[in-house]
Amino acid sequence: MKRLHNKKCIGAAVLLAVLLLAGGLRYAKTRPVVLEFGMFTGSNWNVANANSFYIIDEAIARFEAEHPGVKVHYYSGVPKEEYSEWLSRKILAGEEPDVFMVLGSDFDQFSSIGII
């Protein structure tokens, strides 16, 4: 009788594990992937452009429409003059955005140390 009880307990534990695994997989599939995008305010060429954020917003909307389940969050408001320091601090802390803009003045340095 004890042997039958042990088999029932093992069977119940296996069933519970399968249900938890299936629920976890379903949750993982429905949770959106969030990509972090780092950029600075203003123009890379120091040309005033009132539509710069509009262009980025439109590009993100098109990307998200073509890639269901992927959301893009972007850091904005970092002035171009402070962007190199902001990005460097993020990289050193291991918190760099998934995708980020690189200023022309930083390109050689970042590529020589293997960041890009």
N, CA, C and O of each residue as an XYZ file, in Angstrom:
464
protein
N       0.814     -1.187      0.000
C       0.000      0.000      0.000
C       0.863      1.258      0.000
O       0.556      2.245     -0.668
N       1.967      1.197      0.778
C       2.858      2.349      0.848
C       3.487      2.610     -0.513
O       3.702      3.764     -0.884
N       3.784      1.548     -1.263
C       4.387      1.678     -2.584
C       3.434      2.407     -3.539
O       3.878      3.242     -4.327
N       2.144      2.107     -3.481
C       1.138      2.761     -4.313
C       1.033      4.244     -3.941
O       0.890      5.099     -4.814
N       1.105      4.539     -2.654
C       1.057      5.928     -2.191
C       2.266      6.704     -2.718
O       2.113      7.848     -3.148
N       3.459      6.112     -2.696
C       4.668      6.765     -3.208
C       4.558      7.043     -4.702
O       4.977      8.101     -5.171
N       3.995      6.094     -5.453
C       3.823      6.286     -6.898
C       2.855      7.426     -7.179
O       3.069      8.209     -8.105
N       1.783      7.527     -6.381
C       0.824      8.617     -6.558
C       1.476      9.961     -6.256
O       1.245     10.942     -6.963
N       2.290     10.004     -5.204
C       2.978     11.252     -4.849
C       3.960     11.661     -5.949
O       4.033     12.833     -6.319
N       4.700     10.704     -6.460
C       5.652     10.993     -7.543
C       4.894     11.455     -8.784
O       5.294     12.417     -9.439
N       3.801     10.768     -9.106
C       2.992     11.161    -10.257
C       2.436     12.567    -10.116
O       2.441     13.344    -11.071
N       1.957     12.892     -8.918
C       1.421     14.236     -8.671
C       2.521     15.283     -8.777
O       2.291     16.364     -9.320
N       3.716     14.980     -8.265
C       4.839     15.921     -8.343
C       5.252     16.158     -9.789
O       5.528     17.291    -10.184
N       5.295     15.077    -10.583
C       5.650     15.219    -12.000
C       4.592     16.035    -12.728
O       4.937     16.904    -13.530
N       3.324     15.780    -12.471
C       2.236     16.541    -13.098
C       2.329     18.018    -12.724
O       2.171     18.887    -13.582
N       2.581     18.304    -11.462
C       2.722     19.689    -11.014
C       3.903     20.366    -11.705
O       3.793     21.520    -12.118
N       5.029     19.668    -11.836
C       6.206     20.228    -12.503
C       5.910     20.529    -13.969
O       6.325     21.567    -14.484
N       5.201     19.634    -14.640
C       4.849     19.841    -16.047
C       3.930     21.043    -16.193
O       4.112     21.855    -17.101
N       2.953     21.166    -15.318
C       2.031     22.306    -15.376
C       2.765     23.622    -15.113
O       2.507     24.616    -15.792
N       3.665     23.638    -14.148
C       4.433     24.852    -13.870
C       5.336     25.219    -15.053
O       5.452     26.392    -15.410
N       5.961     24.227    -15.648
C       6.820     24.475    -16.803
C       6.007     25.003    -17.978
O       6.425     25.950    -18.644
N       4.854     24.402    -18.236
C       4.006     24.862    -19.343
C       3.519     26.286    -19.094
O       3.493     27.100    -20.018
N       3.136     26.592    -17.870
C       2.711     27.954    -17.547
C       3.838     28.952    -17.698
O       3.623     30.058    -18.195
N       5.038     28.579    -17.277
C       6.197     29.457    -17.420
C       6.544     29.707    -18.873
O       6.866     30.836    -19.245
N       6.485     28.673    -19.700
C       6.776     28.838    -21.130
C       5.735     29.727    -21.793
O       6.072     30.555    -22.639
N       4.489     29.563    -21.418
C       3.437     30.398    -22.003
C       3.636     31.857    -21.608
O       3.463     32.754    -22.434
N       3.997     32.098    -20.354
C       4.249     33.465    -19.898
C       5.441     34.075    -20.640
O       5.400     35.243    -21.027
N       6.486     33.296    -20.837
C       7.675     33.794    -21.532
C       7.354     34.159    -22.977
O       7.923     35.113    -23.509
N       6.456     33.420    -23.619
C       6.110     33.707    -25.011
C       5.250     34.957    -25.144
O       5.317     35.642    -26.164
N       4.441     35.267    -24.126
C       3.546     36.417    -24.226
C       4.195     37.706    -23.750
O       3.694     38.794    -24.035
N       5.296     37.597    -23.034
C       5.982     38.779    -22.524
C       6.771     39.422    -23.662
O       7.537     38.735    -24.338
N       6.600     40.720    -23.888
C       7.315     41.348    -25.006
C       8.813     41.479    -24.722
O       9.239     41.601    -23.574
N       9.580     41.449    -25.782
C      11.008     41.707    -25.699
C      11.173     43.222    -25.768
O      10.586     43.870    -26.635
N      11.955     43.784    -24.873
C      12.170     45.229    -24.855
C      13.621     45.510    -25.217
O      14.544     45.056    -24.542
N      13.804     46.263    -26.290
C      15.132     46.694    -26.703
C      15.343     48.121    -26.222
O      14.482     48.981    -26.408
N      16.479     48.366    -25.608
C      16.823     49.712    -25.154
C      17.640     50.394    -26.244
O      18.591     49.817    -26.772
N      17.267     51.620    -26.575
C      17.928     52.385    -27.630
C      18.437     53.687    -27.033
O      17.663     54.462    -26.472
N      19.738     53.929    -27.152
C      20.336     55.144    -26.615
C      20.630     56.147    -27.713
O      21.211     55.809    -28.745
N      20.221     57.385    -27.477
C      20.483     58.442    -28.450
C      20.597     59.769    -27.721
O      20.213     59.888    -26.557
N      21.113     60.735    -28.398
C      21.265     62.068    -27.817
C      20.269     63.012    -28.457
O      19.711     62.726    -29.516
N      20.052     64.139    -27.804
C      19.154     65.137    -28.376
C      19.924     65.971    -29.396
O      21.134     66.168    -29.277
N      19.221     66.438    -30.362
C      19.843     67.287    -31.372
C      20.349     66.501    -32.568
O      20.014     65.332    -32.763
N      21.151     67.167    -33.348
C      21.648     66.601    -34.600
C      23.113     66.195    -34.483
O      23.899     66.858    -33.806
N      23.462     65.127    -35.133
C      24.859     64.689    -35.173
C      25.731     65.709    -35.904
O      26.936     65.785    -35.665
N      25.122     66.489    -36.791
C      25.867     67.463    -37.595
C      25.650     68.896    -37.104
O      25.984     69.856    -37.798
N      25.085     69.027    -35.895
C      24.805     70.333    -35.291
C      23.904     71.206    -36.149
O      24.064     72.426    -36.190
N      22.962     70.579    -36.831
C      21.978     71.285    -37.638
C      20.640     71.162    -36.914
O      20.183     70.059    -36.614
N      20.031     72.283    -36.644
C      18.744     72.255    -35.938
C      17.709     71.503    -36.761
O      17.564     71.737    -37.960
N      16.988     70.592    -36.099
C      15.956     69.818    -36.773
C      14.843     69.548    -35.771
O      15.003     68.752    -34.846
N      13.741     70.205    -35.963
C      12.612     70.045    -35.048
C      11.960     68.672    -35.175
O      11.208     68.263    -34.291
N      12.235     67.963    -36.254
C      11.598     66.671    -36.501
C      12.455     65.482    -36.084
O      12.099     64.346    -36.396
N      13.554     65.695    -35.400
C      14.456     64.580    -35.107
C      13.778     63.488    -34.285
O      13.951     62.306    -34.581
N      13.007     63.860    -33.256
C      12.330     62.833    -32.464
C      11.169     62.223    -33.234
O      10.863     61.044    -33.052
N      10.525     62.991    -34.079
C       9.447     62.467    -34.909
C       9.990     61.353    -35.822
O       9.359     60.309    -35.984
N      11.138     61.588    -36.398
C      11.743     60.593    -37.295
C      12.063     59.317    -36.525
O      11.788     58.219    -37.009
N      12.639     59.448    -35.336
C      12.955     58.276    -34.506
C      11.675     57.565    -34.089
O      11.601     56.337    -34.145
N      10.667     58.325    -33.672
C       9.385     57.717    -33.272
C       8.767     56.924    -34.427
O       8.256     55.822    -34.226
N       8.815     57.485    -35.625
C       8.273     56.785    -36.802
C       9.068     55.520    -37.114
O       8.485     54.484    -37.434
N      10.389     55.598    -37.025
C      11.227     54.422    -37.290
C      10.943     53.325    -36.267
O      10.872     52.148    -36.619
N      10.783     53.706    -35.014
C      10.473     52.725    -33.969
C       9.102     52.111    -34.204
O       8.939     50.899    -34.060
N       8.123     52.917    -34.559
C       6.775     52.396    -34.828
C       6.794     51.390    -35.978
O       6.140     50.350    -35.903
N       7.540     51.696    -37.038
C       7.640     50.759    -38.169
C       8.331     49.475    -37.749
O       7.900     48.385    -38.124
N       9.411     49.594    -36.965
C      10.140     48.411    -36.499
C       9.234     47.532    -35.648
O       9.186     46.317    -35.838
N       8.511     48.148    -34.704
C       7.626     47.376    -33.833
C       6.496     46.723    -34.620
O       6.075     45.615    -34.291
N       6.000     47.397    -35.657
C       4.940     46.811    -36.489
C       5.452     45.600    -37.260
O       4.720     44.631    -37.464
N       6.700     45.658    -37.685
C       7.294     44.540    -38.436
C       7.792     43.421    -37.534
O       8.057     42.317    -38.010
N       7.924     43.690    -36.236
C       8.432     42.703    -35.275
C       7.486     42.625    -34.078
O       7.770     43.181    -33.017
N       6.355     41.927    -34.255
C       5.397     41.816    -33.143
C       6.069     41.192    -31.913
O       6.891     40.283    -32.031
N       5.707     41.694    -30.753
C       6.295     41.164    -29.524
C       7.592     41.847    -29.129
O       8.178     41.520    -28.097
N       8.049     42.803    -29.951
C       9.268     43.547    -29.635
C       8.892     45.003    -29.426
O       8.251     45.618    -30.278
N       9.292     45.545    -28.298
C       9.068     46.954    -27.987
C      10.419     47.638    -27.891
O      11.398     47.041    -27.443
N      10.465     48.889    -28.313
C      11.701     49.672    -28.243
C      11.485     50.809    -27.245
O      10.545     51.595    -27.365
N      12.364     50.873    -26.274
C      12.364     51.980    -25.313
C      13.627     52.774    -25.577
O      14.721     52.210    -25.611
N      13.489     54.059    -25.761
C      14.712     54.817    -25.998
C      14.925     55.916    -24.986
O      14.008     56.609    -24.545
N      16.198     56.030    -24.648
C      16.638     57.094    -23.762
C      16.721     58.351    -24.603
O      17.335     58.341    -25.670
N      16.126     59.413    -24.151
C      16.235     60.678    -24.867
C      16.479     61.762    -23.829
O      16.377     61.521    -22.627
N      16.790     62.909    -24.286
C      17.018     64.008    -23.364
C      18.454     64.156    -22.926
O      18.773     65.064    -22.158
N      19.338     63.277    -23.402
C      20.754     63.422    -23.074
C      21.345     64.373    -24.108
O      21.391     64.046    -25.294
N      21.800     65.555    -23.667
C      22.378     66.495    -24.640
C      23.609     65.905    -25.325
O      24.359     65.136    -24.723
N      23.802     66.266    -26.562
C      24.925     65.735    -27.335
C      26.252     65.968    -26.616
O      27.140     65.117    -26.664
N      26.393     67.111    -25.953
C      27.634     67.448    -25.259
C      27.910     66.502    -24.088
O      29.063     66.335    -23.690
N      26.874     65.887    -23.538
C      27.015     64.990    -22.386
C      26.877     63.520    -22.772
O      27.061     62.641    -21.930
N      26.558     63.248    -24.018
C      26.234     61.892    -24.447
C      27.420     60.938    -24.326
O      27.247     59.802    -23.884
N      28.616     61.373    -24.709
C      29.799     60.493    -24.636
C      30.026     60.021    -23.206
O      30.282     58.842    -22.965
N      29.932     60.938    -22.272
C      30.132     60.585    -20.867
C      29.006     59.681    -20.380
O      29.258     58.697    -19.685
N      27.760     60.010    -20.740
C      26.608     59.186    -20.347
C      26.766     57.758    -20.856
O      26.591     56.803    -20.100
N      27.098     57.613    -22.144
C      27.233     56.284    -22.732
C      28.414     55.535    -22.123
O      28.317     54.337    -21.856
N      29.515     56.223    -21.906
C      30.689     55.582    -21.293
C      30.363     55.065    -19.897
O      30.767     53.960    -19.536
N      29.636     55.857    -19.108
C      29.241     55.400    -17.775
C      28.340     54.175    -17.860
O      28.488     53.238    -17.075
N      27.411     54.179    -18.806
C      26.523     53.024    -18.991
C      27.325     51.773    -19.362
O      27.076     50.688    -18.836
N      28.278     51.935    -20.263
C      29.095     50.794    -20.708
C      29.923     50.258    -19.548
O      29.976     49.047    -19.335
N      30.570     51.144    -18.796
C      31.389     50.714    -17.660
C      30.564     50.004    -16.595
O      31.062     49.099    -15.926
N      29.318     50.403    -16.434
C      28.440     49.775    -15.445
C      27.790     48.502    -15.978
O      27.086     47.810    -15.243
N      28.023     48.188    -17.264
C      27.393     47.011    -17.864
C      25.922     47.222    -18.146
O      25.164     46.256    -18.231
N      25.503     48.475    -18.293
C      24.094     48.815    -18.509
C      23.875     49.517    -19.842
O      22.921     50.279    -19.995
N      24.759     49.261    -20.811
C      24.622     49.949    -22.089
C      23.333     49.524    -22.787
O      22.873     48.393    -22.628
N      22.761     50.435    -23.555
C      21.553     50.083    -24.311
C      21.866     48.975    -25.328
O      23.018     48.784    -25.717
N      20.838     48.262    -25.743
C      21.012     47.204    -26.740
C      21.489     47.789    -28.066
O      22.326     47.200    -28.751
N      20.953     48.943    -28.416
C      21.309     49.654    -29.640
C      21.581     51.093    -29.241
O      20.820     51.675    -28.468
N      22.661     51.679    -29.758
C      22.944     53.056    -29.377
C      23.656     53.790    -30.497
O      24.339     53.203    -31.336
N      23.465     55.099    -30.471
C      24.146     55.977    -31.413
C      25.572     56.167    -30.921
O      25.832     56.155    -29.718
N      26.486     56.339    -31.855
C      27.880     56.622    -31.509
C      28.273     57.898    -32.230
O      28.115     58.019    -33.445
N      28.780     58.835    -31.470
C      29.260     60.073    -32.076
C      30.503     59.775    -32.903
O      31.283     58.883    -32.572
N      30.677     60.524    -33.971
C      31.849     60.339    -34.827
C      33.149     60.468    -34.055
O      34.118     59.763    -34.336
N      33.170     61.371    -33.082
C      34.385     61.576    -32.290
C      34.686     60.395    -31.363
O      35.818     60.256    -30.900
N      33.700     59.551    -31.087
C      33.894     58.388    -30.213
C      34.110     57.090    -30.978
O      34.496     56.078    -30.394
N      33.863     57.118    -32.271
C      33.860     55.875    -33.044
C      35.197     55.143    -32.965
O      35.222     53.950    -32.662
N      36.305     55.828    -33.230
C      37.617     55.170    -33.225
C      37.942     54.594    -31.852
O      38.438     53.473    -31.747
N      37.666     55.354    -30.807
C      37.958     54.886    -29.455
C      37.126     53.658    -29.111
O      37.663     52.667    -28.618
N      35.821     53.712    -29.364
C      34.959     52.580    -29.045
C      35.322     51.341    -29.856
O      35.296     50.225    -29.337
N      35.658     51.536    -31.121
C      36.014     50.368    -31.934
C      37.378     49.808    -31.540
O      37.579     48.595    -31.611
N      38.322     50.659    -31.125
C      39.655     50.155    -30.757
C      39.629     49.352    -29.455
O      40.488     48.494    -29.255
N      38.672     49.607    -28.573
C      38.606     48.830    -27.333
C      37.534     47.741    -27.395
O      37.251     47.091    -26.388
N      36.937     47.543    -28.569
C      36.043     46.420    -28.778
C      34.598     46.603    -28.360
O      33.863     45.624    -28.231
N      34.179     47.841    -28.147
C      32.786     48.080    -27.781
C      31.878     47.909    -28.982
O      30.769     47.386    -28.874
N      32.368     48.359    -30.131
C      31.600     48.184    -31.365
C      32.436     47.455    -32.377
O      31.976     47.203    -33.491
